[in-house]
Amino acid sequence: MVKYFSCFGVLKSSWDQVFIAFWQRYPNPYSNHVLTEDIVFREVTPDNRLISRRLLTKTSRAPRWAEPYLPVQMSRCAYIMEDSIVDPQTKTMTTMTWNISHARLLSVEERCVYGVNPENGSWTQIKREAWISSSLYGLSRAFQEFGLARFKSSVTKTMKGFEYVLAKMQGETPSRTLAETAKEATEKARETALAAKEKAKGLASQAQKKQYV
């Protein structure tokens, strides 16, 4: 079973500005979990589309309730592949990301399409889709719930990071202080994580009981 999630977001900046910010968004105060980014492949096609592949290294920690079920030596870092296609003619940018480490434990595939907002040509619309799955016997549902909650939290941070980078590019000061914005994001993430934790713990407990029946 795969969990599916989708949402739309809007950045109040032009597509051209967002395209430039996309390549400059690390580091920012909302992406401390991103450790490195490396270009693996890049080319411009005959029809002037830019195709890129990057390897990202991010911190990754399993939920505490799952640690008893996992190897002690399990890495705290995750490697993420990111493919992107930029079409300046249609003003669209499509990205696909997926984790290549811990994929059996939790697999997260994300597809984003950046385009001109149909209601305001000076804004950018983002359609985001995610497919979350786990192959860990007995705990797959619990890890999917955890992965979904973490993904939703990361979407908020991603948008805040974009807004921060865009404001710096345009020589502006964010309307709210970084401390205020970070506090709000942290509180929302904590609420989401607590709800997911309780649900996941219940699923994990049920799975453990089944193993002894």
N, C-alpha and C positions, 0 to 999 in steps of 0.2 A: 504494500500500500504506500502511495506517495501523497504527501500533503502539498496542496497547491495554494499559492497566495499571490494576489495581484493588487496593485494600487496605482493611483496617478498622483503626480506631484507637479508643482509649477514653480519655476524660478523666475523672478521678475527681472530677468536680464535677457538680452538677445541670444539667439542660437550661436552666433559667432563668438560672443563673449563666453558662453558656457563651454563651447568646444575648446577654447584656449584654457579655461579654468580646469577642465577635465584633466589636462596633462600637468597642471601645476598644483593640484589639490593636496598633494602630500609634500611636506607635513602640514598639518593644521591641528589646532587644539582638540578637535573631535576625532582625530585619527591616530591617537597614541599607540593603538594596537598594530598599526602598520609599521613594520620594521625596515623593510627594503622593497625596492621596485627595480626590476631589470627588464630591458627590452630584449626579447628573444629573436624577434623577426619583425621586419617592417618593409613595406614596399608600396609604391604608387602604381596602380593598374593603368592600362591604356585609356580607360574612361575616367581617369583622374580620381579614383577612389583610394583612400588611404587605408591600408590593411595592416594591423599591428597585432602582435602577441607579446604579452608581458608576463613575467613571473613575479608574484607578490609574496612576501613573507610576513605573516601576521602572528601575533600571540594567540594562543588557543588553549583554553583550559576547560576540562570537562566539569560538569556539575559535581558538587561535593557528594551528593547522594549516590553518584555513579562510580566514585573512585574505588570502592571495595571490589567492584567487578572488573576493573581494568588493570593492566600491567603497571607495576610501580615505575618502570623505566619509560613510560609513555612520554613522548616529546611534548613540550609546552608550546611548540611552534607549528603553524600550519602553512602549507604551500598552496597558493591559489594561482590558477591560470586564468588569464583574461584575454579574450579575443575581441577585437573591435574593428568595425567597418565604418568609415566616415565618407559620406557622399555629399560633397559641397553643392552639387547641382540641385538635389532635392532637399538639402539642408536637414539631413537625418544622420544620426550616429547610433549604431546598434552595437551593444556590448554583450558578451556572454562570459560569465565567470563560473568556475567550478573548482572545488578543492580536490587536490591530487593526493593529499595525505589524510589519514583517518577516514577514508571514504566508506569503509565498511561500518564504522561506528556511526558516522553521520555524513551524508552526502547532500550538499546544497548547490543547486544549479540556479543561476540567476540570469535573466535576460532583460536588458533595459533598452528602450528606444527613446532617443532624445530628438524632438522635433519642434517646429514652430507651433506655438499655441494657436489653435484655430480661432479663438475669441480675441486674442491680442497679439498681433504680429511681432511686437517687441519683447514678448515673453517666450520662455521655453517650457514645453510640456515634456514630462518624463513618464512613460508607461513602464512599470516594473512588474516582472513576473518571477516567481521562485517555485522550484520543485524540491521538496525536502523529503529524504528517505533514510532509512537505516536498515542494515542487514544483520544487526546484532540480535541473535535469537533470545526471545523472552523479554527483551528490553527495547525493541524497535519503536513501539508506540511512545514510550517514555522519552526516548531520545528525539523523536520527531516533534513532540510537544516542546521540548527544550529548544530544539533548533528553530522552530517557528517563532517562539518568544524572543530568542536572541536575534533572529533576522529582523523582526519588526522593530526592535530597539535600535538595530544598526541602521535602519532606513532613516530614522529621525536624526541620528548622528551624521549620516552621509549628507543629508540635506543641509544641516547646520554648517557642516564643513564647506560645502559648496558656497553657501551664502557668505561665509567668512572670507573665503578666497576671492570671491567676486567683489566684495566690498574693498578688499585690499588692492585688487587690480584697478578699481575705479577711483582709488584714493579717498575712499569714504571710511567713516568710522561706524561700525555696527550700531544700530539704534539702541540696542541694549548692551550692557557690559557683558563681557565674556563670562564673568563669575555668575551673573544672574542667569544667563542662558544655560550654562553648564549645569547649574544647580537644578534648574527645571528639568533638563534632559535626564539628569541622574535620578531625580525623584520618579519620573515617569518610567525609566528603565527598571528602577528598583521595584515599583509596583507590579510591572509586567513580569519581572523575574520571580517575585514572591508567589504570584498566582500560578505561574508555570511550574515552579518548584513543588508546590503542594500537589498539583495535579500529577506531575511526573513521579513524585514519591509514592503516590497511591498506585500508579501503574506499575512501578518497580516492585512494590510490595506484593501486588497481585501476581506478578510474574514469578517472584521468588517462591510464593506459596505453591504455585502450579508445579514447580520443579520438584517439590517434595511430596506431591500427591501420588 
